[in-house]
Amino acid sequence: MEQVTITRHGGGEAGEYHAHVPGSEVIGRLTWVMHAHGHARVADHTIVPPEIGGRGVAARLVEALVADAREQGFLIVPECSYVAAAFARHPEWGDLLGTT
């Protein structure tokens, strides 16, 4: 997997994870909003432009969200189809799965 740097932006009610690939100005993004009850983040979109696609960028974005959920103690509601598929591939993340 190519080197990908993840940065976090926002917080509170909404935020984003950005994926940066060396040599490209284009970024991948995973966006989230706080669940109405405040105990979970709803992962609503994962966007990886074609210029940086096929390098594991989306997977790294989800992994960063999961790592933060473990560290900060929130659940994840996978509204985005990519995040839902990632949870299906990783049953070990099941304890972090929230519902709407």
Buried (B, 14 or more C-beta within 10 A) or exposed (E): EEEBEBEEEEEEEBBBBBBBBEEEEBBBBBBBBBBEEEEBBBBBBBBBEEEBEEBBBBBBBBBBBBEBBEEEEBBBBBBBEBBEBBBEEBEEBEEBBBEE
